[in-house]
Amino acid sequence: MPIPTEIVGSLPRPQYLQKAYADFDAGTIDKDALVAAQDKAAEDSVRKMAQTGETLLSDGEQRASSFATYPIIDTLGGAGLASNLAADGQYFAIFDDGHHRQLPRLTKGPFKYKTYAYENFKKSAPYAEGTGHAMKSAVIAPSMLYLLYPLNGSVEGYSKEEFVKDLVNECEKDIRGCFEAGAKRVSIDFTEGRLASKKDSRNPWTGAELLKTFVDLNNQVLDRFSSEERVNIGIHTCPGGDCDSVHSGEVPYAALLPSLFAMNAGYFLIQLASEKDKTKVYKEIGETIRRDANGVKQVAFIGVINPLDPKVETADEIATDIIEASKYIAKDQLGATDDCGFSPFSIDVKPKHGSPDFARDVAMQKIKARVDGARMASEKLGL
């Protein structure tokens, strides 16, 4: 079997869509105008991605406020925030360039999603018809949304245990809905995994030893699915990727990987292209990945594309990385991916690229290079 490849999920939103989000937040356009811009960008994403040869298509999350907040808010400007959420929650992350992203705070129960990933998927699925390609979807991990509940406080009349029960139910519903809508694969975004070991004094949750809590919570969701279903449920991890900056690149993978593979998912999308010592991490993956994760053989899709760098990797470079990784990771447990979504947040000017429109074109070139590089590596490895 050739080396499989898969996109994480997001693509840069074109300038016209980012302007539509801003105009909607400012009240100068209505929801219908915003939706029209989202539809246009989503269709363009699917059509152009099909031309790269990507195995599973994505609409680039063009309708999502962000990879993390799509279930609870319509725009990053605050539109559509649920009535039982306040805007003054914890920071999700403080990035290396100094900017931050903040989550809302839960003020009362019960917790329910306002928007499910499968609702956005259903709107975009028709765009893939006639392309010969299936589609995937990404969903947010319950561990990220766990941070909506006050870290050291409580919500009157709604215990953390009640919240977790509702959270697990909602995440399961989101994943099942994606499969029922026709998604071939569903990956769970878990960028908070590496960040949980950062111990950033400016962001208290990162020093609260939450990694085991996160893994156990995510496994509560995964364990509701059969082994046959979990073959197609993945986990994505990275040190962040927003405005061409990261939030936890200094945290060694050795602090994450044993816990990462303790989750009973079928595959993992792992940032590696931008890692300083890739071979060291390949070895660590090979030593910790499981051949039997509660009935599923795990597959590690190594990052061979850096979405934060406008330089387009060559197919030769990508093939070289895959072949090197195959020395340490069993070939039947090896795949190729991108380090992160190309733009996890809907407002992202992509400063190193110069503009989101240019970054969008670069993303398509990078995806094609990954597909070509994986094919080249497969041939050289005799797969």
TASUL-V480925 format. One record per residue. N is the residue number from 1. PSI is psi in whole degrees, -180 to 180 (999 if undefined). OMEGA is omega in whole degrees, 0 to 359 (NA if undefined). BURIAL is # if it has 16 or more other C-alpha atoms within 10 Angstrom, else .. Layout:
[[N/PSI/OMEGA/BURIAL] [N/PSI/OMEGA/BURIAL]]
This chain:
[[1/129/179/.] [2/160/177/#] [3/120/180/#] [4/155/176/#] [5/156/180/#] [6/138/175/#] [7/152/176/#] [8/-52/178/#] [9/-63/192/#] [10/156/172/#] [11/156/175/#] [12/136/174/#] [13/134/179/#] [14/160/184/#] [15/-39/182/#] [16/-32/179/.] [17/-41/177/#] [18/-37/176/#] [19/-39/179/.] [20/-41/176/#] [21/-47/181/#] [22/-41/180/#] [23/-37/178/.] [24/-43/178/#] [25/-33/180/#] [26/-9/179/.] [27/16/182/.] [28/-11/171/.] [29/160/180/.] [30/178/183/.] [31/-36/180/.] [32/-39/180/.] [33/-39/177/.] [34/-45/181/#] [35/-39/179/#] [36/-40/178/.] [37/-38/177/#] [38/-45/179/#] [39/-45/181/#] [40/-46/181/.] [41/-38/180/#] [42/-44/179/#] [43/-43/179/#] [44/-38/179/#] [45/-48/182/#] [46/-46/183/#] [47/-46/182/#] [48/-36/179/.] [49/-36/178/#] [50/-33/181/#] [51/-18/180/.] [52/-16/185/#] [53/5/178/#] [54/136/184/#] [55/-52/181/#] [56/127/185/#] [57/157/174/#] [58/153/175/#] [59/9/177/#] [60/12/179/#] [61/36/184/#] [62/-21/181/#] [63/-5/186/#] [64/138/174/#] [65/-39/172/#] [66/169/179/#] [67/-28/186/#] [68/-30/191/#] [69/1/182/#] [70/-30/182/#] [71/-14/192/#] [72/-11/184/#] [73/145/185/#] [74/-37/182/#] [75/158/178/#] [76/-17/177/#] [77/-6/175/.] [78/-3/181/.] [79/136/174/.] [80/13/179/.] [81/130/183/#] [82/153/185/#] [83/-20/179/.] [84/22/175/.] [85/144/174/#] [86/154/187/#] [87/-7/189/.] [88/45/181/.] [89/-168/181/#] [90/154/166/#] [91/136/166/#] [92/-51/183/#] [93/151/168/#] [94/121/188/#] [95/163/185/#] [96/-27/180/.] [97/1/176/.] [98/-18/180/.] [99/162/182/.] [100/164/173/.] [101/133/187/.] [102/143/177/.] [103/156/171/#] [104/175/179/#] [105/132/178/#] [106/131/182/#] [107/-20/176/#] [108/161/179/#] [109/173/358/#] [110/163/177/.] [111/127/177/#] [112/147/173/#] [113/143/171/#] [114/-38/179/.] [115/136/177/#] [116/149/178/#] [117/-34/182/#] [118/-24/176/#] [119/-42/176/.] [120/-38/179/#] [121/-45/181/#] [122/-34/180/#] [123/-31/184/.] [124/-19/184/#] [125/-39/180/#] [126/-24/181/.] [127/-23/181/#] [128/-11/182/#] [129/132/180/.] [130/-5/180/.] [131/-18/184/.] [132/9/181/.] [133/144/170/.] [134/176/180/#] [135/158/174/#] [136/171/174/#] [137/151/172/#] [138/145/176/#] [139/162/179/#] [140/145/179/#] [141/145/174/#] [142/-27/180/#] [143/-33/176/#] [144/-47/183/#] [145/-17/172/#] [146/-29/182/#] [147/-6/174/#] [148/-28/179/#] [149/136/182/#] [150/136/185/#] [151/-49/184/.] [152/7/181/.] [153/-162/180/.] [154/169/176/.] [155/122/185/.] [156/126/177/.] [157/10/184/.] [158/99/184/.] [159/162/177/.] [160/-34/178/#] [161/-40/177/.] [162/-40/178/.] [163/-47/181/#] [164/-41/179/#] [165/-47/179/.] [166/-40/181/#] [167/-46/179/#] [168/-42/178/#] [169/-42/182/#] [170/-40/180/#] [171/-42/176/#] [172/-45/180/#] [173/-40/180/#] [174/-47/181/#] [175/-47/180/#] [176/-38/179/#] [177/-36/178/#] [178/-46/178/#] [179/-43/180/#] [180/-28/179/.] [181/-8/176/.] [182/2/178/#] [183/134/178/#] [184/-37/180/#] [185/155/175/#] [186/123/176/#] [187/143/183/#] [188/121/182/#] [189/122/186/#] [190/47/181/#] [191/-19/179/#] [192/-12/182/#] [193/-52/180/#] [194/-37/181/#] [195/-26/182/#] [196/-14/179/#] [197/11/184/#] [198/-36/183/#] [199/55/178/#] [200/115/184/.] [201/-22/178/.] [202/-14/186/.] [203/86/194/.] [204/-34/184/.] [205/-26/182/#] [206/-11/177/#] [207/13/185/#] [208/13/177/.] [209/52/185/.] [210/-3/187/#] [211/-46/180/#] [212/-39/176/.] [213/-43/180/.] [214/-48/182/#] [215/-45/180/#] [216/-40/180/#] [217/-46/179/#] [218/-36/177/#] [219/-28/175/#] [220/-38/177/#] [221/-50/184/#] [222/-36/184/#] [223/-5/174/.] [224/-3/181/.] [225/148/178/#] [226/165/177/.] [227/-36/178/#] [228/-37/178/.] [229/-39/184/#] [230/-17/173/#] [231/-32/184/#] [232/18/174/#] [233/122/184/#] [234/171/176/#] [235/130/176/#] [236/134/175/#] [237/143/178/#] [238/169/177/#] [239/27/180/#] [240/162/179/#] [241/79/184/#] [242/131/183/#] [243/37/178/#] [244/32/178/#] [245/164/181/#] [246/169/182/#] [247/-15/185/#] [248/33/182/#] [249/-22/181/#] [250/-11/180/.] [251/121/183/#] [252/146/179/.] [253/-26/179/#] [254/-24/179/.] [255/-14/185/.] [256/-41/196/#] [257/-45/179/#] [258/-39/178/#] [259/-37/180/#] [260/-50/183/#] [261/-4/172/#] [262/-15/175/#] [263/138/189/#] [264/43/177/#] [265/161/181/#] [266/-27/180/#] [267/164/185/#] [268/133/176/#] [269/110/195/#] [270/121/175/#] [271/129/178/#] [272/-24/184/#] [273/-36/183/#] [274/5/180/#] [275/142/184/#] [276/-42/181/.] [277/83/185/.] [278/-42/183/#] [279/-39/178/#] [280/-42/181/.] [281/-37/175/#] [282/-46/180/#] [283/-44/181/.] [284/-38/177/#] [285/-48/181/#] [286/-31/182/#] [287/-21/188/.] [288/-21/180/#] [289/147/186/#] [290/141/173/#] [291/-15/178/.] [292/95/177/.] [293/81/183/#] [294/46/176/#] [295/3/182/.] [296/134/172/#] [297/121/183/#] [298/145/179/#] [299/132/179/#] [300/112/173/#] [301/108/183/#] [302/142/177/#] [303/124/178/#] [304/1/180/#] [305/132/176/#] [306/104/183/#] [307/-13/182/#] [308/-10/184/#] [309/123/181/#] [310/-14/178/#] [311/129/181/.] [312/123/177/#] [313/149/177/#] [314/158/177/#] [315/-36/178/#] [316/-44/180/#] [317/-42/181/.] [318/-45/179/#] [319/-40/179/#] [320/-43/179/#] [321/-44/182/#] [322/-44/180/#] [323/-40/176/#] [324/-44/180/.] [325/-33/183/#] [326/-13/176/#] [327/-20/187/.] [328/-23/180/#] [329/130/181/#] [330/137/185/.] [331/-31/179/#] [332/5/175/#] [333/25/186/#] [334/134/175/#] [335/-179/181/#] [336/141/181/#] [337/-171/174/#] [338/157/182/#] [339/-34/186/#] [340/173/167/#] [341/153/183/#] [342/-22/174/#] [343/89/184/#] [344/-21/180/#] [345/145/188/#] [346/-27/175/#] [347/109/184/#] [348/110/185/#] [349/-5/179/#] [350/65/189/#] [351/-35/180/.] [352/-19/180/.] [353/-24/180/#] [354/-31/178/.] [355/153/177/.] [356/-29/180/#] [357/-43/177/#] [358/-41/180/.] [359/-33/178/#] [360/-44/177/#] [361/-42/179/.] [362/-40/180/#] [363/-43/180/#] [364/-38/177/#] [365/-39/180/#] [366/-41/179/#] [367/-45/179/#] [368/-41/179/#] [369/-39/178/#] [370/-45/179/#] [371/-46/181/#] [372/-40/181/#] [373/-39/178/#] [374/-38/178/#] [375/-42/180/#] [376/-43/179/#] [377/-41/180/#] [378/-43/180/#] [379/-43/180/.] [380/-28/180/.] [381/-3/180/.] [382/31/182/.] [383/999/NA/.]]
